[in-house]
């Protein structure tokens, strides 16, 4: 991914798991590169320093794309001494804040992604409550 960030051609190691090879190929596909490259090299935590409006960062603990501990720690460090930033973690929410009943350790990336828009997929109730509470607290001008 360092090659991708530097704007160079990306070669994918065939020894990587298929799901990871597919993810890398999807990101580095020429049709996706302008958008994907901009996202890849952007440091959201660094951008928080420039934001003065209230911000809610909500990470699901069953998100396989964002690690609530590793990425959460980065956001927490960036938000230190910033009263406008709220960071919250929903116990059973996935990447799109839908309810995920299975244990995180048993999920595969393919299973997780296939449930994002499944007919039976519903918004995680804890996430909904966190968002609603945050909106209530910040809509009183």
ChimeraX attribute file (.defattr): number of C-alpha atoms within 10 A of each C-alpha:
attribute: neighborCount
match mode: 1-to-1
recipient: residues
	/A:1	15
	/A:2	10
	/A:3	10
	/A:4	18
	/A:5	17
	/A:6	11
	/A:7	12
	/A:8	10
	/A:9	12
	/A:10	16
	/A:11	13
	/A:12	14
	/A:13	10
	/A:14	9
	/A:15	8
	/A:16	10
	/A:17	9
	/A:18	10
	/A:19	12
	/A:20	15
	/A:21	15
	/A:22	13
	/A:23	12
	/A:24	17
	/A:25	15
	/A:26	14
	/A:27	18
	/A:28	23
	/A:29	13
	/A:30	12
	/A:31	10
	/A:32	12
	/A:33	16
	/A:34	12
	/A:35	12
	/A:36	18
	/A:37	16
	/A:38	11
	/A:39	12
	/A:40	14
	/A:41	12
	/A:42	12
	/A:43	10
	/A:44	12
	/A:45	16
	/A:46	13
	/A:47	10
	/A:48	17
	/A:49	11
	/A:50	8
	/A:51	12
	/A:52	11
	/A:53	10
	/A:54	14
	/A:55	16
	/A:56	14
	/A:57	13
	/A:58	19
	/A:59	24
	/A:60	26
	/A:61	22
	/A:62	27
	/A:63	24
	/A:64	17
	/A:65	13
	/A:66	15
	/A:67	15
	/A:68	21
	/A:69	13
	/A:70	9
	/A:71	12
	/A:72	19
	/A:73	13
	/A:74	14
	/A:75	20
	/A:76	18
	/A:77	11
	/A:78	17
	/A:79	19
	/A:80	9
	/A:81	9
	/A:82	15
	/A:83	11
	/A:84	14
	/A:85	19
	/A:86	15
	/A:87	14
	/A:88	17
	/A:89	18
	/A:90	22
	/A:91	18
	/A:92	21
	/A:93	25
	/A:94	27
	/A:95	20
	/A:96	16
	/A:97	23
	/A:98	23
	/A:99	24
	/A:100	24
	/A:101	12
	/A:102	11
	/A:103	10
	/A:104	16
	/A:105	8
	/A:106	7
	/A:107	15
	/A:108	12
	/A:109	13
	/A:110	9
	/A:111	10
	/A:112	18
	/A:113	17
	/A:114	11
	/A:115	17
	/A:116	19
	/A:117	11
	/A:118	9
	/A:119	7
	/A:120	8
	/A:121	13
	/A:122	15
	/A:123	15
	/A:124	20
	/A:125	15
	/A:126	18
	/A:127	23
	/A:128	14
	/A:129	12
	/A:130	16
	/A:131	16
	/A:132	12
	/A:133	12
	/A:134	15
	/A:135	13
	/A:136	10
	/A:137	10
	/A:138	13
	/A:139	9
	/A:140	6
	/A:141	4
